[in-house]
Amino acid sequence: MKRMQNVHRQGCKPGVFVQRNTEIEKKAGKSSRKSFLRRTDRFIAFVFSLVFLQTVWSAGEDPESRIDLPESLAQWYKPVNQRQVWLHTMFSLRRALQAIDEYAAAEDGEHVRKWARILDEKYRKLGEMVPEWEDRLDMKRLEALLKAVSTDEFARIRKDAKAVGKQCVSCHQDYQALAALKFRTPDFSEIELIEGMPDSRYPDFMKRLSRTVNRIRIAAEDDRWKAAGEAGYRLEDELGLLSHSCIQCHKERDPYERIFGGKTRKAFTDLQRAIAREDLKKLRMSLGEAAVLACARCHSLHKLNSDLKRRLFP
């Protein structure tokens, strides 16, 4: 996998992540009820995630229950195919089916025929692009639809178009999520935050981050505040390096700000103050808040999918 461009250490001086002089936005007041509902929603999402993971893990351990993707599908996704023709073909099919249904409902035969020609071309193309899935195409229903189109049988057209769409849904239920995981989910395992340093690859670096976070908490719990402070600056240093790697993919500011923005900077400012004041209660709160804002948010988007990809497609 293509390595990230070199990120020099001097760009990550202690304290660079926390901008002490940055004005922090005031939090909008939120009622305890809204806060409770938000926590409840997160808990429900967490439970559903566990159930989903258990299902996937069980499928991965049982070869007979696994659904494999055709080898020919890879040629229609990046990096082999930069235009991602497969996805655009799917979009065309969905658009054509919707147009046929809406124009048939309006009894507009001219436009029905236009979109039926597009549907016919794109649908038949699927079997050429991925021969392993040719038997999943409902050609009889497609022919019936085209026949109804030729005679302007609008009620029949809508019925047959719906049937073709159901066949699409059936295939999507089996393969869509797996294809997205395999071909559209990044693999972080070989990315080096500093080029030429194997121990800066994401898996190793994340372990290092975890140990640094725990070192802060352990030192504070044992009243070793100097050690907690040193670990706190190390954490800033490491997060500064990590944040530089994010902008290699996220060219726009918004995704970066969601993880490393004002709320996260405030949490780390609070953490520094807690260490300076030797306030264990405040340290626990600020460290937990920082972990949710910086770690959990990113993991829910990237780590979960990346782990699933490695599990299903080793």
N, C-alpha and C positions, 0 to 999 in steps of 0.2 A: 504494500500500500504506500502511496506517495506520502513521504514524510512532511511534517510541517516545516515551514521555514524556521531558521535558527532564531531563538529568542535569547538575547544576551542577559546574563545575570545582572549586569549593572542597571538594567531597566527596572529592577525590583528591589529597591533599597528598603530597609526596614521602615515601616510606616507609610509606604507609598499607597497601599490599598485603602487605608483609612485617611480620608481627607479631613483633618481636624478642623480646618477653617471653613469647610463647606457648610453653608446654611442648610439645616435639615428641615424638611417640610414638616409642618405640624400635622399630627395625626387627626383625622376627622373623628369626631366623637361617635362612638358606636354603642348601642345599647347592649346590655348583657344578654338579651334575648337573641340579637343578631349574632353575637359572639358564640352563644351556645349552638345555634343552628349551623354556623360555619364549622364548628368542631364536630358536630354530628355528621354533617355532609362528608367531612374528611374521613371520619371513622367508617362510614358506610362504603366510601370509595376504597378504603384500605381493605375492608373485608372482602369486597368483590374482587379486588386484585389478588388476594390470597387464594380465593376459590379458582380464579382463572389460572393462576400459576400452577396450582396443584393439578388442574386438568391437563395443562400442557406438559408438566413434568411427568405425569403418568403416561401420557401418550408417547413421550420421548423414550420411556423405559420399556414400552411394549412395541416392538417392531411391527407387529401385525396391525396395530391401530394407527400407525403413522401414514400420512398422505404425502407422497413425494411430488415434487414439481418437475415437469418435463425439462430436460436439458436444453431443448431448443428455445425455451422462454428467455434464457439469459441474453440471447443476441438482440433482444428488443429493449433492454434496459441499459442504463449507464453502468460501467464505463464503455461497454462495447458499442452501444447505440446512444449517441449524444442527444438525439431528438426524442428518444423514448417513444417510439412509434406505437408500441403496444398500448400505452396509456392513452394516447391521442385517438387511437382506433376505438377504444372503449368509450371515450367521450363522444365520438361521432355517432356511435351506435345508440347511446343513451339519448342524445339529442334527436336523432332520427325517429326513434320510437315515440318520444314525446310529441314531436311535430305531427307524426302520422295520426296519433290519437286525437290531438287537439283539432287538426284540420278535418278529420273524419267526423268529429262531433259537430263541426260547423258545416259539414257536407260540402267541403271545398275540394272537389276532385282534382283540380289542377295541382294544388300544393301537396295533396296526398301522394300523387304520382311522383312528384319531384323528390320527396323525402323517401318514398319507397325504393326509388332507384339507388339512393345513397345507402339505405339500409341493406339492400341486396348486395351491393358491391362490398361493403365493409364486413358484412356477416360472412360471406363466402371467403373473404380474405383470411379470416381467423384460422381456418383449417390449413391454409397454405403457410401461415406464419408459425403455427404450432401444430404439426401433423399429429402429435400424440393426443390432441384434444378434438380431432375431427369428428370422432364418434359422439362427442357431447353436443354437437350442433343438431338442432331440430330442423332439418332441411324440409321435411314434409310440411311442417307448420309454416315455414317461410314460403313454400310454393303455394300453399293455400291462401296465405295473406296476399301474395302477388296476384293471384287469380281474382280475389275479391276486389283488389284495387283496380284491376282492368275493367271490371264491370260496375264500379262505383257502388258496391254493396257496403255502405258505410257502417252499419251495425256489425256485419261480419268482419270488416276490417279491424274495428276496435277490439273485437273478441280475439282474433288471431294475433294481433299485435301484442295484446296482453299475454297471450300464451307464449310468444317468443320471449317476452320480457321475463316471464317466470323461469324459463330455461336458463336465462342469463343469471338470475338470482341463485338458482341451484348451483351453478358452477362457482359463483362468487362465494357461496357459503363454504365450499370445499377448499378454495385456493386463494381467495383475495387477500386474507390476512397473512397467509404464509408468504405470498409473493411480495407483499409490502415489507415484511420482515427481512426477507432474503435480499431483495434488490434495492430497497429504498431506506434501509436502516444502516447508519454508519458503523464501521468496526473500529473501535478505539484502541484495540489491543496492541497495534504496532506503531501508534503515533508517539513520537518522541517530543516532549516539550522543549528539550534542547537537543538539536541534531548532533548525533555522534555520541550521545550518552544513553546507553540502553537502560540504565536504571531510572531514566526520566520518562519511560513509557507510562502511559496512563495507569495500567493496573498497579505497577509498583509505586507510582507517584501518589495514587489514591490511598494506598496503604500507609504511606508516609504521612499524608494529611491526617488520616484517622488517628495515627499514633500521636501526632502533635496536639490534636484536639484533646485527646485523653490525657496527655502529659500536663496540659493546663489544669484540667479538672483534678487530677491526682495530686498535683503540687499544691493547689489551693485547699483541697480537703485536708492535707497534712500540714497546713500552715507554712508552706515553703513558698512564700510570695515572690521572692527573687527568681526562683526557678519558673514560677508561673508566668512572670513577666517576660523572661527570656523565651519561653515557649510561645507566648502571645505574639512577640515580634517575629518569631520564626513562622508562625501561622500566617501573619500578614505577608511575609516574604513569599511563602509558597503560594498563597492565593493570588498574589500579584503575578507570579509566573503563570499560574493556571488561567487567569483572566486574559492574559495576552494570547494564549492559545485559542481562546474562544473566538476572537475576532478574525481568525483565519478562515472560518466558515461563515460566521454571522457578520456579514458586512454592514448591516444596518445596526443602529444603536439600540433599538428597542429590546431585542432579545438579551443583549448584554446588560442593559439596565435592569431588566427583570430579575436577574440573578445577583448582579454586583452593584445595583443602584443605591439610591438614598437610604432606603430602609435597612439594607444590609450594612452600609457604612455606619449608620447610626448604631446598629447592634454591636459592631466592633468597637466603636467609640465608647459605648457603655461598658463593654468588656474591659477595655483599657482602664477606664475610670474605676471599675470594680477592683481590678488588680492593684491600682495605685492606692485605693482606700482600704484594701484588704477586706472587702465586703463579699463574703462567701455567698450570701443569698442573692445579691445582685449579679455576681459572676455566673451562678447557675442559670439564672433567667436569661442573661444576655448571650451566654454560650449556646443555650438551647434555641433561642430566637435566631441566632446566626446560622445554626445548623439547619433549621427549617428553611430559612430564606435562601441560603447559598447552596446547601447540599441537597436537601430533599427535593427542592423544586427542579434542579437539574437532573437528579436521579430519576424522577418520575417521568421525565421526557426522554432521556438518553440511556440511562443505565438499564432500566427495565427492558426496553426494546433490544438493546445490545446483548444483554444476558440471554434473552429469549432466542435471539438469532444464533448465538453460539451454542445454545442447548439443542436447538432443532436442526441447525446446519453446521455441525462441527467440521 
